[in-house]
Amino acid sequence: MSTAVRHLAWRSAPLLIAAIVVALGVAAVAGGAILMETSSHGARTPHTFSAASAGAASAGAASPGRVPATAGRRGSTDVVTAIEVAPLRRIVPPDLLVISAKGIDPAQLTKIRKLAHVRDVITADGGAIHLGTRLIDVLGVDPSTFRSWTPPATAADERIWSSLARNEFVLSTAAQAQPGLRRGAAYEMAGARQTAVTLGASAALGIPGVDALVSPQTSRVLGLVPNVAAMINAPGADLTALIRQLRAALGPQSQIVNLHGTAGQLPVDSGVHAGRPASYVDLYRQSAAEYCPGLSWTVLAAIGQIESGHGQNDGPSKAGALGPMQFLPSTWQVWGIAGFGDTAANIMDPYDAVPSAARYLCASGADGGGASLYNAIYAYNHADWYVREVLALAQEYAQQFG
């Protein structure tokens, strides 16, 4: 029986949670958000460990390489091999979600990319298909690129993306809560064509109304609508004006959702912590609490991610900035301090760089919040888009870690 793929029928106004990446360490490991340990000697090279308390539900082996896939035409003997999943390296906080029932064509996509302030765009195939007797909304995505747009714990969990790369499907945690779906079992998916696909993992997808993700190969088998959705990163843009431009480019039938919503209060950790921090998250928390009371640790986390990927790229930058918080040497001479028991200030050492960043921000008024926080971040990097991106990422860390 052949079933026509329906265009994504969003069951409610979509509210995509802006996604960020928690890429703490050289590589992500299974089990949730990845935190980077810091050793206690010299200029430390952090290692990774799993923080299960921040994890997202997932399943499936994490072994890399090319393995047989479960997706394919029913009755076919074709074997499709898994794709390689690129390491998690970047942050792309989305500002807008665009849905075009007929799909976004290449000319329209080119227009979007050329709009002022648009820095990054990602597209996804999609449609409403049958999973057994259920009608679900599915996106077909490239795991190597799409992961950077998902919530932190999901983005960092290699098992989720390895499962998708093996042409298994990933179910949203909300859909997984429904009875009768078991990871490791194969289920019939029916779109323009039918295929049996194994449920490989479940995860927080961050896209309300989307029930599952499938690989590009499975998307083609099911006949999903190409480029039915797009997420747009446009730091510093006037989003009201940008939405008008997008409607002109895509037509009045397109749906465009502002993903910012109402910003909540950023958490401030005022507790006293004993001992040296064991991870970057702890380091951000303790540095804010001890070196700038009133500053949210999530601001330090956002700056650390944008500047160096939490120590993965210590520079030097084109401007000569160094270390996990990317200080210019001239600025470091004024503001660099030896933190957490160190005897000398080392620009490359996170135990020194993060508290120095907190101290520098505090001197610019970051502990005052509101406009004072905005101005302090602007003093750190003189760009309006940078401030907006830091604050957007800080909100995501607040939502994921509290």
C-alpha positions as CSV (number, residue, x, y, z in Angstrom):
1,M,0.0,0.0,0.0
2,S,1.4,3.4,-0.9
3,T,0.6,6.4,1.2
4,A,1.2,10.0,0.0
5,V,3.5,12.0,2.2
6,R,1.7,14.9,3.8
7,H,3.2,18.2,4.3
8,L,4.2,18.8,7.9
9,A,1.0,19.7,9.7
10,W,2.3,21.4,12.9
11,R,-0.1,20.4,15.7
12,S,0.5,23.7,17.4
13,A,2.3,26.9,16.7
14,P,5.9,25.7,16.5
15,L,8.2,27.0,19.2
16,L,11.7,25.7,18.5
17,I,14.0,25.9,21.5
18,A,17.1,27.7,20.3
19,A,19.8,25.0,20.3
20,I,23.3,25.3,21.4
21,V,26.2,22.9,21.7
22,V,27.9,21.7,24.8
23,A,31.2,20.6,23.4
24,L,33.4,20.3,26.4
25,G,36.5,18.4,25.4
26,V,38.1,17.0,22.3
27,A,35.2,14.7,21.6
28,A,31.8,13.9,22.9
29,V,31.0,10.7,24.7
30,A,27.8,8.9,25.2
31,G,25.6,9.6,28.2
32,G,24.5,13.2,27.9
33,A,26.2,16.6,28.1
34,I,29.9,16.3,28.1
35,L,32.0,18.1,30.7
36,M,35.7,18.7,30.6
37,E,37.8,17.7,33.5
38,T,40.7,19.9,34.5
39,S,43.9,18.3,36.0
40,S,45.9,19.8,38.8
41,H,49.3,20.3,37.2
42,G,50.9,22.8,34.9
43,A,49.1,24.1,31.8
44,R,46.2,21.7,31.9
45,T,44.9,19.7,29.0
46,P,41.3,18.8,29.9
47,H,39.7,15.4,29.3
48,T,36.1,14.4,29.0
49,F,33.7,12.6,31.3
50,S,30.0,12.1,31.2
51,A,27.5,14.2,33.3
52,A,24.6,11.9,33.5
53,S,22.5,14.4,35.4
54,A,22.3,16.6,32.3
55,G,21.8,13.8,29.9
56,A,19.1,13.1,27.4
57,A,17.5,9.7,26.9
58,S,19.1,7.8,24.2
59,A,20.1,4.4,23.1
60,G,22.2,2.5,20.5
61,A,25.8,1.6,20.2
62,A,28.3,4.4,19.6
63,S,30.9,2.5,17.6
64,P,32.0,4.5,14.5
65,G,32.5,3.3,11.0
66,R,30.5,2.0,8.2
67,V,27.9,-0.6,9.2
68,P,24.8,-2.1,7.5
69,A,21.7,0.1,7.7
70,T,18.1,-1.0,8.5
71,A,16.4,1.4,6.1
72,G,15.6,0.3,2.6
73,R,12.8,-0.4,0.2
74,R,10.6,-3.2,1.4
75,G,11.7,-6.5,-0.1
76,S,14.8,-4.9,-1.5
77,T,18.2,-6.6,-1.0
78,D,20.1,-3.3,-1.3
79,V,22.4,-2.6,1.7
80,V,23.0,1.1,2.5
81,T,26.0,1.8,4.6
82,A,26.1,4.3,7.4
83,I,27.6,7.8,6.9
84,E,30.4,9.1,9.1
85,V,29.3,11.7,11.7
86,A,31.5,14.7,12.0
87,P,32.7,15.8,15.5
88,L,30.7,18.4,17.4
89,R,32.5,21.6,16.9
90,R,30.3,24.6,16.5
91,I,27.4,26.6,17.9
92,V,24.6,28.0,15.8
93,P,21.8,29.5,17.9
94,P,18.7,29.7,15.7
95,D,16.8,32.9,15.6
96,L,13.9,32.0,13.2
97,L,12.2,28.8,12.1
98,V,10.7,28.8,8.6
99,I,8.2,26.3,7.3
100,S,7.3,26.2,3.6
101,A,4.7,23.5,2.7
102,K,6.0,23.2,-0.9
103,G,9.6,23.2,0.1
104,I,12.2,26.0,-0.1
105,D,13.7,26.0,-3.6
106,P,17.4,26.8,-4.3
107,A,16.6,30.3,-5.6
108,Q,14.7,31.1,-2.4
109,L,17.5,29.6,-0.3
110,T,20.0,31.8,-2.1
111,K,17.9,34.9,-1.3
112,I,17.7,34.0,2.3
113,R,21.4,33.5,2.6
114,K,22.0,37.0,1.1
115,L,19.7,38.8,3.5
116,A,21.5,41.2,5.9
117,H,22.7,39.7,9.1
118,V,21.9,36.1,8.0
119,R,25.0,34.2,9.0
120,D,23.8,30.6,8.8
121,V,20.9,28.6,7.5
122,I,20.1,24.9,7.8
123,T,17.3,23.1,6.0
124,A,15.5,19.8,6.6
125,D,13.2,17.6,4.5
126,G,10.0,16.7,6.2
127,G,6.5,15.3,6.1
128,A,3.7,13.6,8.0
129,I,4.0,9.8,7.6
130,H,2.5,6.7,9.3
131,L,4.6,4.9,11.9
132,G,2.5,1.8,12.3
133,T,-1.0,3.1,12.9
134,R,0.2,6.5,14.1
135,L,0.6,9.7,12.0
136,I,3.8,11.5,13.0
137,D,5.7,14.5,11.8
138,V,9.3,13.6,10.6
139,L,12.3,15.6,9.6
140,G,15.1,14.1,7.4
141,V,18.4,15.6,8.4
142,D,22.2,15.2,8.1
143,P,23.4,14.2,11.6
144,S,26.7,15.9,11.2
145,T,25.2,19.3,10.7
146,F,21.8,19.2,12.4
147,R,23.2,18.1,15.7
148,S,24.6,21.7,16.2
149,W,21.1,23.1,16.2
150,T,19.7,20.8,18.9
151,P,19.6,21.1,22.7
152,P,23.0,20.7,24.4
153,A,22.6,17.2,25.9
154,T,21.2,15.9,22.6
155,A,23.9,17.6,20.5
156,A,26.7,16.1,22.7
157,D,25.4,12.5,22.8
158,E,27.3,10.6,20.1
159,R,24.9,7.6,20.4
160,I,22.0,9.6,19.1
161,W,23.8,10.7,15.9
162,S,25.6,7.4,15.3
163,S,22.2,5.8,15.5
164,L,20.8,8.2,12.9
165,A,23.8,7.7,10.7
166,R,23.1,3.9,10.7
167,N,19.7,4.8,9.2
168,E,17.8,4.1,12.4
169,F,15.3,6.7,13.4
170,V,15.4,8.9,16.5
171,L,12.2,9.6,18.3
172,S,11.4,12.6,20.4
173,T,11.2,12.0,24.1
174,A,7.5,13.1,24.0
175,A,6.7,10.6,21.3
176,Q,8.8,7.9,23.1
177,A,6.5,8.3,26.1
178,Q,3.6,6.8,24.2
179,P,3.2,3.1,24.8
180,G,4.2,0.4,22.4
181,L,7.5,1.7,21.0
182,R,10.6,-0.1,22.0
183,R,14.2,0.8,21.1
184,G,16.0,-1.8,19.1
185,A,12.7,-2.9,17.4
186,A,11.9,-2.3,13.7
187,Y,8.7,-0.5,12.7
188,E,7.0,0.1,9.4
189,M,7.2,3.6,8.2
190,A,4.8,4.6,5.4
191,G,5.2,7.7,3.3
192,A,5.3,7.8,-0.5
193,R,6.9,4.3,0.0
194,Q,7.1,1.9,2.9
195,T,10.2,0.7,4.7
196,A,11.0,-1.0,8.0
197,V,13.3,1.2,10.2
198,T,14.7,0.4,13.6
199,L,14.1,2.8,16.5
200,G,17.7,3.6,17.5
201,A,17.3,6.3,20.1
202,S,15.1,8.8,21.8
203,A,16.1,12.4,22.6
204,A,14.9,15.9,23.3
205,L,14.8,17.3,19.8
206,G,14.0,20.9,20.7
207,I,11.4,21.2,18.0
208,P,7.8,21.0,19.3
209,G,5.6,19.2,16.8
210,V,8.3,17.1,15.3
211,D,8.1,13.5,16.5
212,A,11.1,11.9,14.8
213,L,14.3,12.3,12.8
214,V,15.5,10.1,10.0
215,S,18.6,10.1,7.9
216,P,18.9,11.5,4.4
217,Q,18.8,8.0,3.0
218,T,15.6,7.1,4.8
219,S,14.1,10.4,3.9
220,R,14.6,9.6,0.2
221,V,13.1,6.2,0.6
222,L,10.0,7.6,2.4
223,G,9.7,10.5,-0.2
224,L,9.8,13.3,2.3
225,V,9.3,16.9,0.9
226,P,12.8,18.4,0.3
227,N,13.7,21.5,2.3
228,V,10.3,21.9,3.9
229,A,11.8,23.6,6.9
230,A,14.8,25.9,7.6
231,M,16.3,27.4,10.7
232,I,18.1,30.7,10.4
233,N,20.9,32.2,12.5
234,A,21.0,36.0,12.2
235,P,22.8,37.6,15.1
236,G,22.2,41.3,15.5
237,A,19.3,41.4,13.0
238,D,16.0,43.3,13.5
239,L,13.9,40.2,13.5
240,T,10.7,42.0,12.6
241,A,12.3,43.4,9.5
242,L,13.9,40.1,8.7
243,I,10.6,38.3,8.9
244,R,9.1,40.8,6.4
245,Q,12.0,40.1,4.0
246,L,11.6,36.3,4.4
247,R,7.9,36.6,3.6
248,A,8.7,38.5,0.5
249,A,11.2,35.9,-0.5
250,L,9.1,32.8,0.3
251,G,5.5,34.0,-0.2
252,P,2.6,34.6,2.2
253,Q,1.9,30.9,2.8
254,S,5.2,30.3,4.6
255,Q,5.2,30.1,8.4
256,I,7.9,32.0,10.2
257,V,8.5,31.7,13.9
258,N,10.6,33.9,16.2
259,L,12.5,31.5,18.3
260,H,13.6,34.0,20.9
261,G,10.4,34.0,22.9
262,T,10.5,35.8,26.3
263,A,13.9,35.7,27.9
264,G,13.9,34.4,31.4
265,Q,16.1,35.4,34.3
266,L,19.6,34.1,34.1
267,P,20.5,32.0,37.2
268,V,23.0,33.4,39.7
269,D,24.9,30.9,41.8
270,S,25.9,32.6,45.1
271,G,26.8,29.5,47.0
272,V,30.3,28.8,48.4
273,H,32.0,25.8,46.8
274,A,34.8,23.9,48.4
275,G,37.8,22.7,46.4
276,R,38.9,23.2,42.8
277,P,36.3,22.8,40.1
278,A,36.3,19.4,38.5
279,S,34.7,20.5,35.2
280,Y,34.2,23.5,33.0
281,V,30.6,23.8,34.2
282,D,31.8,23.9,37.8
283,L,34.6,26.3,36.8
284,Y,32.1,28.7,35.3
285,R,29.8,28.5,38.4
286,Q,32.6,29.0,40.9
287,S,34.3,31.8,39.0
288,A,31.1,33.8,38.8
289,A,30.2,33.2,42.4
290,E,33.7,34.0,43.7
291,Y,35.0,36.6,41.3
292,C,31.8,38.4,40.3
293,P,28.9,37.8,42.6
294,G,25.7,38.7,40.8
295,L,27.0,37.6,37.4
296,S,25.3,34.5,36.0
297,W,27.7,31.6,35.3
298,T,25.8,31.0,32.1
299,V,27.3,34.2,30.6
300,L,30.8,32.8,31.2
301,A,29.8,29.5,29.7
302,A,28.5,31.2,26.6
303,I,31.6,33.3,26.2
304,G,33.8,30.2,26.7
305,Q,31.9,28.3,24.1
306,I,32.0,31.0,21.5
307,E,35.6,32.0,22.1
308,S,37.2,28.6,22.2
309,G,34.7,25.8,22.4
310,H,35.5,25.4,26.1
311,G,39.2,25.1,25.5
312,Q,39.2,23.2,22.3
313,N,40.7,26.0,20.2
314,D,43.0,28.2,22.4
315,G,44.3,30.3,19.5
316,P,46.0,32.4,18.7
317,S,43.3,34.2,16.9
318,K,43.9,36.5,13.9
319,A,44.0,39.4,16.4
320,G,46.5,37.5,18.6
321,A,44.0,36.5,21.4
322,L,45.0,33.4,23.4
323,G,43.5,30.9,25.8
324,P,40.1,29.4,26.6
325,M,38.6,32.9,27.1
326,Q,40.6,34.5,24.2
327,F,42.3,37.4,26.0
328,L,44.6,39.7,24.1
329,P,48.0,39.6,25.9
330,S,47.8,43.4,26.6
331,T,44.5,43.0,28.3
332,W,45.7,39.9,30.2
333,Q,48.6,42.0,31.6
334,V,46.0,44.2,33.3
335,W,43.2,41.7,34.2
336,G,44.8,38.3,34.3
337,I,44.9,36.7,37.8
338,A,46.0,33.4,39.3
339,G,42.8,31.6,40.3
340,F,41.9,28.7,42.5
341,G,45.2,28.3,44.3
342,D,47.5,28.9,41.4
343,T,50.7,30.9,42.0
344,A,51.1,32.5,38.6
345,A,48.5,33.8,36.1
346,N,48.6,31.7,32.9
347,I,46.6,32.9,29.9
348,M,46.3,29.4,28.6
349,D,45.1,27.9,31.9
350,P,41.3,27.7,32.3
351,Y,41.7,27.9,36.1
352,D,43.2,31.4,35.6
353,A,41.4,32.5,32.4
354,V,37.8,31.9,33.5
355,P,38.1,33.8,36.8
356,S,40.0,36.6,35.0
357,A,37.1,36.9,32.5
358,A,34.7,37.1,35.4
359,R,36.8,39.8,37.0
360,Y,37.0,41.7,33.7
361,L,33.3,41.5,33.1
362,C,32.5,42.6,36.7
363,A,34.7,45.7,36.3
364,S,32.5,46.6,33.4
365,G,29.3,46.2,35.4
366,A,28.2,42.7,34.5
367,D,27.0,42.0,38.0
368,G,24.3,44.6,37.6
369,G,22.3,42.7,35.0
370,G,20.1,44.3,32.3
371,A,21.7,47.1,30.3
372,S,24.9,46.9,32.5
373,L,25.3,43.2,31.5
374,Y,24.8,44.1,27.9
375,N,27.4,46.8,28.1
376,A,29.9,44.6,29.9
377,I,29.7,41.9,27.2
378,Y,30.0,44.6,24.6
379,A,33.2,45.7,26.3
380,Y,34.5,42.1,26.0
381,N,33.9,42.1,22.3
382,H,32.7,45.3,20.6
383,A,29.9,43.8,18.4
384,D,26.2,43.9,18.9
385,W,25.8,40.5,17.3
386,Y,28.3,39.1,19.8
387,V,26.3,40.3,22.7
388,R,23.1,38.9,21.4
389,E,24.7,35.5,20.7
390,V,26.2,35.4,24.2
391,L,22.9,36.2,25.8
392,A,21.0,33.7,23.6
393,L,23.5,30.9,24.5
394,A,23.3,31.9,28.2
395,Q,19.6,31.3,28.1
396,E,20.1,27.9,26.6
397,Y,22.6,26.9,29.3
398,A,20.1,28.2,31.9
399,Q,17.3,26.0,30.4
400,Q,19.5,22.9,30.2
401,F,21.5,23.2,33.5
402,G,19.5,25.6,35.7
